[in-house]
Amino acid sequence: MNFQWRRTVRRLGGRRIRLASITVWVMPVTLGAVFLLLFGAANPVIEYWLSLIDLMKLLDLIQLARIVFWLLVLAGVWAFLRPRLPRFLRRLPPLTPSAAVTAPAVQKSTTIEAVVFGKAAILRALIVFNALFALQTGLDAAYLWGGVALPDGLSYAAYAHRGAYPLIATALLAAGFVLAALRPGSETSGDPLIRRLVYAWVTQNIVLVISSILRLDLYIGVYALTYWRIAAFVWMGLVASGLALIIARIALGKSNEWLLSANLATLSATLYACCFINFAATIANFNVDHSLEMTGDGTPIDTEYLRSLGAAAMPALDRLYMHQFGNQTTYLADQMMIDDTIAEQRQWRAWSFRGWRLVQVLDKRGPLVLPPPTQPSQPSVPDR
């Protein structure tokens, strides 16, 4: 009877479920859970769906007595499910030297690292990631831009004003995975199906960054513009260009050194272009032009923050006061700051074209009147 059982197991052994078929899902499921949590932090709809999962209720369904019983049964039948070879067969030496030579190679291809991060695992991971990102993109298209009614208890403001930074973190994590999975010359980099899945996934990441930029734009429409929010716009643009360069590296067969050089060149060009932008004046003009006081609809102006930007914000404040009071007004401290700016531009070491233009505007100011200080009706936002 025992011999017949061994023969049956030997005949059906090729059909048994191997551990590798389960291990290959470890990396896709783990990273997929990380992306899902990031999307939950960025998307209140996904967060609402996740909140419906009652883990304690699931634990109530687990019966400890049954688990112990089946573990004991498994321990009892394991010897029959995995029979051992006779001792004399285990003691036989290899038939040929070639068997000993090829054995390490076979063992190397079946290591845990090769299974968890191998071609099959990367393929499954890309399928899972594309599905998750398609869900996030579809929700943005439906709720944020399509005007579909949100679930009860969720507002469009809450949906739009959340998630810019978690989505950027998601895109950066995705970029790191692509670079690690498709190393130049690797087996995965030459697979056509994996390359197409990577193209689709990176494209979805670029759409995700664009969605983050639009979310930040909506956020600025409510809470005004600051230095940090301009920096966030620049940073998101760099992330989007970096993702596009990853697609170019894969399509052109370039090395990671080429990708690093291209990103450094993009960063250098961006920093050089920023040198010619007067961010203080840009912030002041935007906040004044879109303020509640100027348009009747928008964010109440925070004059204290605009004054902290320096003399470059004074022309925008002049326009605000001319609209409100019909004259130009300022604090005494602001007048001292303006006088310092004018005196600084008279020194040839400190002269600049931007400062010279500012002085031309400040010199045309009329009589100054001291106004009462104004504060925004909303609490200040910390990320200045």
ZIKA-V858534 format. One record per residue. N is the residue number from 1. RES is the residue in three letters. SS is DSSP state (alpha for helix, beta for strand, coil for the rest). Layout:
n:N res:RES ss:SS
n:N res:RES ss:SS
//
This chain:
n:1 res:MET ss:coil
n:2 res:ASN ss:alpha
n:3 res:PHE ss:alpha
n:4 res:GLN ss:alpha
n:5 res:TRP ss:alpha
n:6 res:ARG ss:alpha
n:7 res:ARG ss:alpha
n:8 res:THR ss:alpha
n:9 res:VAL ss:alpha
n:10 res:ARG ss:alpha
n:11 res:ARG ss:alpha
n:12 res:LEU ss:alpha
n:13 res:GLY ss:alpha
n:14 res:GLY ss:alpha
n:15 res:ARG ss:alpha
n:16 res:ARG ss:coil
n:17 res:ILE ss:coil
n:18 res:ARG ss:coil
n:19 res:LEU ss:alpha
n:20 res:ALA ss:alpha
n:21 res:SER ss:alpha
n:22 res:ILE ss:alpha
n:23 res:THR ss:alpha
n:24 res:VAL ss:coil
n:25 res:TRP ss:coil
n:26 res:VAL ss:alpha
n:27 res:MET ss:alpha
n:28 res:PRO ss:alpha
n:29 res:VAL ss:alpha
n:30 res:THR ss:alpha
n:31 res:LEU ss:alpha
n:32 res:GLY ss:alpha
n:33 res:ALA ss:alpha
n:34 res:VAL ss:alpha
n:35 res:PHE ss:alpha
n:36 res:LEU ss:alpha
n:37 res:LEU ss:alpha
n:38 res:LEU ss:alpha
n:39 res:PHE ss:alpha
n:40 res:GLY ss:alpha
n:41 res:ALA ss:alpha
n:42 res:ALA ss:alpha
n:43 res:ASN ss:coil
n:44 res:PRO ss:alpha
n:45 res:VAL ss:alpha
n:46 res:ILE ss:alpha
n:47 res:GLU ss:alpha
n:48 res:TYR ss:alpha
n:49 res:TRP ss:alpha
n:50 res:LEU ss:alpha
n:51 res:SER ss:alpha
n:52 res:LEU ss:coil
n:53 res:ILE ss:coil
n:54 res:ASP ss:coil
n:55 res:LEU ss:alpha
n:56 res:MET ss:alpha
n:57 res:LYS ss:alpha
n:58 res:LEU ss:alpha
n:59 res:LEU ss:alpha
n:60 res:ASP ss:alpha
n:61 res:LEU ss:coil
n:62 res:ILE ss:coil
n:63 res:GLN ss:coil
n:64 res:LEU ss:alpha
n:65 res:ALA ss:alpha
n:66 res:ARG ss:alpha
n:67 res:ILE ss:alpha
n:68 res:VAL ss:alpha
n:69 res:PHE ss:alpha
n:70 res:TRP ss:alpha
n:71 res:LEU ss:alpha
n:72 res:LEU ss:alpha
n:73 res:VAL ss:alpha
n:74 res:LEU ss:alpha
n:75 res:ALA ss:alpha
n:76 res:GLY ss:alpha
n:77 res:VAL ss:alpha
n:78 res:TRP ss:alpha
n:79 res:ALA ss:alpha
n:80 res:PHE ss:alpha
n:81 res:LEU ss:alpha
n:82 res:ARG ss:coil
n:83 res:PRO ss:coil
n:84 res:ARG ss:coil
n:85 res:LEU ss:coil
n:86 res:PRO ss:coil
n:87 res:ARG ss:alpha
n:88 res:PHE ss:alpha
n:89 res:LEU ss:alpha
n:90 res:ARG ss:alpha
n:91 res:ARG ss:coil
n:92 res:LEU ss:coil
n:93 res:PRO ss:coil
n:94 res:PRO ss:coil
n:95 res:LEU ss:coil
n:96 res:THR ss:coil
n:97 res:PRO ss:alpha
n:98 res:SER ss:alpha
n:99 res:ALA ss:alpha
n:100 res:ALA ss:alpha
n:101 res:VAL ss:alpha
n:102 res:THR ss:alpha
n:103 res:ALA ss:alpha
n:104 res:PRO ss:alpha
n:105 res:ALA ss:alpha
n:106 res:VAL ss:alpha
n:107 res:GLN ss:alpha
n:108 res:LYS ss:alpha
n:109 res:SER ss:alpha
n:110 res:THR ss:coil
n:111 res:THR ss:coil
n:112 res:ILE ss:alpha
n:113 res:GLU ss:alpha
n:114 res:ALA ss:alpha
n:115 res:VAL ss:alpha
n:116 res:VAL ss:alpha
n:117 res:PHE ss:coil
n:118 res:GLY ss:coil
n:119 res:LYS ss:alpha
n:120 res:ALA ss:alpha
n:121 res:ALA ss:alpha
n:122 res:ILE ss:alpha
n:123 res:LEU ss:alpha
n:124 res:ARG ss:alpha
n:125 res:ALA ss:alpha
n:126 res:LEU ss:alpha
n:127 res:ILE ss:alpha
n:128 res:VAL ss:alpha
n:129 res:PHE ss:alpha
n:130 res:ASN ss:alpha
n:131 res:ALA ss:alpha
n:132 res:LEU ss:alpha
n:133 res:PHE ss:alpha
n:134 res:ALA ss:alpha
n:135 res:LEU ss:alpha
n:136 res:GLN ss:alpha
n:137 res:THR ss:alpha
n:138 res:GLY ss:alpha
n:139 res:LEU ss:alpha
n:140 res:ASP ss:alpha
n:141 res:ALA ss:alpha
n:142 res:ALA ss:alpha
n:143 res:TYR ss:alpha
n:144 res:LEU ss:alpha
n:145 res:TRP ss:alpha
n:146 res:GLY ss:coil
n:147 res:GLY ss:coil
n:148 res:VAL ss:coil
n:149 res:ALA ss:coil
n:150 res:LEU ss:coil
n:151 res:PRO ss:coil
n:152 res:ASP ss:coil
n:153 res:GLY ss:coil
n:154 res:LEU ss:coil
n:155 res:SER ss:coil
n:156 res:TYR ss:alpha
n:157 res:ALA ss:alpha
n:158 res:ALA ss:alpha
n:159 res:TYR ss:alpha
n:160 res:ALA ss:alpha
n:161 res:HIS ss:coil
n:162 res:ARG ss:coil
n:163 res:GLY ss:coil
n:164 res:ALA ss:alpha
n:165 res:TYR ss:alpha
n:166 res:PRO ss:alpha
n:167 res:LEU ss:alpha
n:168 res:ILE ss:alpha
n:169 res:ALA ss:alpha
n:170 res:THR ss:alpha
n:171 res:ALA ss:alpha
n:172 res:LEU ss:alpha
n:173 res:LEU ss:alpha
n:174 res:ALA ss:alpha
n:175 res:ALA ss:alpha
n:176 res:GLY ss:alpha
n:177 res:PHE ss:alpha
n:178 res:VAL ss:alpha
n:179 res:LEU ss:alpha
n:180 res:ALA ss:alpha
n:181 res:ALA ss:alpha
n:182 res:LEU ss:coil
n:183 res:ARG ss:coil
n:184 res:PRO ss:coil
n:185 res:GLY ss:coil
n:186 res:SER ss:coil
n:187 res:GLU ss:coil
n:188 res:THR ss:alpha
n:189 res:SER ss:alpha
n:190 res:GLY ss:alpha
n:191 res:ASP ss:coil
n:192 res:PRO ss:alpha
n:193 res:LEU ss:alpha
n:194 res:ILE ss:alpha
n:195 res:ARG ss:alpha
n:196 res:ARG ss:alpha
n:197 res:LEU ss:alpha
n:198 res:VAL ss:alpha
n:199 res:TYR ss:alpha
n:200 res:ALA ss:alpha
n:201 res:TRP ss:alpha
n:202 res:VAL ss:alpha
n:203 res:THR ss:alpha
n:204 res:GLN ss:alpha
n:205 res:ASN ss:alpha
n:206 res:ILE ss:alpha
n:207 res:VAL ss:alpha
n:208 res:LEU ss:alpha
n:209 res:VAL ss:alpha
n:210 res:ILE ss:alpha
n:211 res:SER ss:alpha
n:212 res:SER ss:alpha
n:213 res:ILE ss:alpha
n:214 res:LEU ss:alpha
n:215 res:ARG ss:alpha
n:216 res:LEU ss:alpha
n:217 res:ASP ss:alpha
n:218 res:LEU ss:alpha
n:219 res:TYR ss:alpha
n:220 res:ILE ss:alpha
n:221 res:GLY ss:alpha
n:222 res:VAL ss:alpha
n:223 res:TYR ss:alpha
n:224 res:ALA ss:coil
n:225 res:LEU ss:coil
n:226 res:THR ss:coil
n:227 res:TYR ss:alpha
n:228 res:TRP ss:alpha
n:229 res:ARG ss:alpha
n:230 res:ILE ss:alpha
n:231 res:ALA ss:alpha
n:232 res:ALA ss:alpha
n:233 res:PHE ss:alpha
n:234 res:VAL ss:alpha
n:235 res:TRP ss:alpha
n:236 res:MET ss:alpha
n:237 res:GLY ss:alpha
n:238 res:LEU ss:alpha
n:239 res:VAL ss:alpha
n:240 res:ALA ss:alpha
n:241 res:SER ss:alpha
n:242 res:GLY ss:alpha
n:243 res:LEU ss:alpha
n:244 res:ALA ss:alpha
n:245 res:LEU ss:alpha
n:246 res:ILE ss:alpha
n:247 res:ILE ss:alpha
n:248 res:ALA ss:alpha
n:249 res:ARG ss:alpha
n:250 res:ILE ss:alpha
n:251 res:ALA ss:alpha
n:252 res:LEU ss:alpha
n:253 res:GLY ss:coil
n:254 res:LYS ss:coil
n:255 res:SER ss:coil
n:256 res:ASN ss:alpha
n:257 res:GLU ss:alpha
n:258 res:TRP ss:alpha
n:259 res:LEU ss:alpha
n:260 res:LEU ss:alpha
n:261 res:SER ss:alpha
n:262 res:ALA ss:alpha
n:263 res:ASN ss:alpha
n:264 res:LEU ss:alpha
n:265 res:ALA ss:alpha
n:266 res:THR ss:alpha
n:267 res:LEU ss:alpha
n:268 res:SER ss:alpha
n:269 res:ALA ss:alpha
n:270 res:THR ss:alpha
n:271 res:LEU ss:alpha
n:272 res:TYR ss:alpha
n:273 res:ALA ss:alpha
n:274 res:CYS ss:alpha
n:275 res:CYS ss:coil
n:276 res:PHE ss:coil
n:277 res:ILE ss:coil
n:278 res:ASN ss:coil
n:279 res:PHE ss:alpha
n:280 res:ALA ss:alpha
n:281 res:ALA ss:alpha
n:282 res:THR ss:alpha
n:283 res:ILE ss:alpha
n:284 res:ALA ss:alpha
n:285 res:ASN ss:alpha
n:286 res:PHE ss:alpha
n:287 res:ASN ss:alpha
n:288 res:VAL ss:alpha
n:289 res:ASP ss:alpha
n:290 res:HIS ss:coil
n:291 res:SER ss:beta
n:292 res:LEU ss:alpha
n:293 res:GLU ss:alpha
n:294 res:MET ss:alpha
n:295 res:THR ss:alpha
n:296 res:GLY ss:coil
n:297 res:ASP ss:coil
n:298 res:GLY ss:coil
n:299 res:THR ss:beta
n:300 res:PRO ss:coil
n:301 res:ILE ss:coil
n:302 res:ASP ss:coil
n:303 res:THR ss:alpha
n:304 res:GLU ss:alpha
n:305 res:TYR ss:alpha
n:306 res:LEU ss:alpha
n:307 res:ARG ss:alpha
n:308 res:SER ss:alpha
n:309 res:LEU ss:coil
n:310 res:GLY ss:coil
n:311 res:ALA ss:alpha
n:312 res:ALA ss:alpha
n:313 res:ALA ss:alpha
n:314 res:MET ss:alpha
n:315 res:PRO ss:alpha
n:316 res:ALA ss:alpha
n:317 res:LEU ss:alpha
n:318 res:ASP ss:alpha
n:319 res:ARG ss:alpha
n:320 res:LEU ss:alpha
n:321 res:TYR ss:alpha
n:322 res:MET ss:alpha
n:323 res:HIS ss:alpha
n:324 res:GLN ss:alpha
n:325 res:PHE ss:alpha
n:326 res:GLY ss:coil
n:327 res:ASN ss:coil
n:328 res:GLN ss:coil
n:329 res:THR ss:beta
n:330 res:THR ss:coil
n:331 res:TYR ss:coil
n:332 res:LEU ss:alpha
n:333 res:ALA ss:alpha
n:334 res:ASP ss:alpha
n:335 res:GLN ss:alpha
n:336 res:MET ss:alpha
n:337 res:MET ss:alpha
n:338 res:ILE ss:alpha
n:339 res:ASP ss:alpha
n:340 res:ASP ss:alpha
n:341 res:THR ss:alpha
n:342 res:ILE ss:alpha
n:343 res:ALA ss:alpha
n:344 res:GLU ss:alpha
n:345 res:GLN ss:alpha
n:346 res:ARG ss:coil
n:347 res:GLN ss:coil
n:348 res:TRP ss:coil
n:349 res:ARG ss:coil
n:350 res:ALA ss:coil
n:351 res:TRP ss:coil
n:352 res:SER ss:coil
n:353 res:PHE ss:alpha
n:354 res:ARG ss:alpha
n:355 res:GLY ss:alpha
n:356 res:TRP ss:alpha
n:357 res:ARG ss:alpha
n:358 res:LEU ss:alpha
n:359 res:VAL ss:alpha
n:360 res:GLN ss:alpha
n:361 res:VAL ss:alpha
n:362 res:LEU ss:alpha
n:363 res:ASP ss:coil
n:364 res:LYS ss:coil
n:365 res:ARG ss:coil
n:366 res:GLY ss:coil
n:367 res:PRO ss:coil
n:368 res:LEU ss:coil
n:369 res:VAL ss:beta
n:370 res:LEU ss:coil
n:371 res:PRO ss:coil
n:372 res:PRO ss:coil
n:373 res:PRO ss:coil
n:374 res:THR ss:coil
n:375 res:GLN ss:coil
n:376 res:PRO ss:coil
n:377 res:SER ss:coil
n:378 res:GLN ss:coil
n:379 res:PRO ss:coil
n:380 res:SER ss:coil
n:381 res:VAL ss:coil
n:382 res:PRO ss:coil
n:383 res:ASP ss:coil
n:384 res:ARG ss:coil
//
